[in-house]
Amino acid sequence: MARKPADITRSQTGRKTFGPTKDGPVHVPAAGEGKRGEQGYLGYLLRQAHAAVRLKMERTLADLGVTSPQFAVLTMLNAYPGLSGADVARLTFLTPQTVGVIIRNLERDGAILMTPHPVHGRIQQWTLTPRGATLLKSCRDRVLELEKRLATGLDGKAEVTVRRWLASIAADLQDET
């Protein structure tokens, strides 16, 4: 099977026409262009932004051996000590199965500790250990730099507006079951 020439498979960011052209392949728009920019659907733009932030966070935390989902779990256990695995899953938007794997790995590494619930013996509560708190601090120092980058160009009032808007989306669109 013959390979496509490189100029057909490579995105040409200098072009501003999108879709098929008479003399060449479809131009795939870069982030910020066409429907991937201000003309795009809000839901798509939120997802695109989330994917970019998550990838940057993964790369930022990689040498610490921490993934974005692990960072989310550590953050929630720091904010709300004593959560069950099911609670952590709900707060981090992860499946219970994924949280189970993350919790086992964090426990194995000495970052979190399980204690039985004082009333409901089958419920396991999770808290950070001193090692987990130190690991989270290292992660947070790096993530705070990313947070500052996200807020670049926003004054205090605009940042409050964006935070309020994002939080209201989550509250307004949550499942009503």
Secondary structure by P-SEA (a helix, b strand, c coil): cccccccccccccccccccccccccbbbbccccccccccccaaaaaaaaaaaaaaaaaaaaccccccaaaaaaaaaaaacccccaaaaaaaacccaaaaaaaaaaaaaaccbbbbcccccccbbbbbbcaaaaaaaaaaaaaaaaaaaaaaccccaaaaaaaaaaaaaaaaaacccc
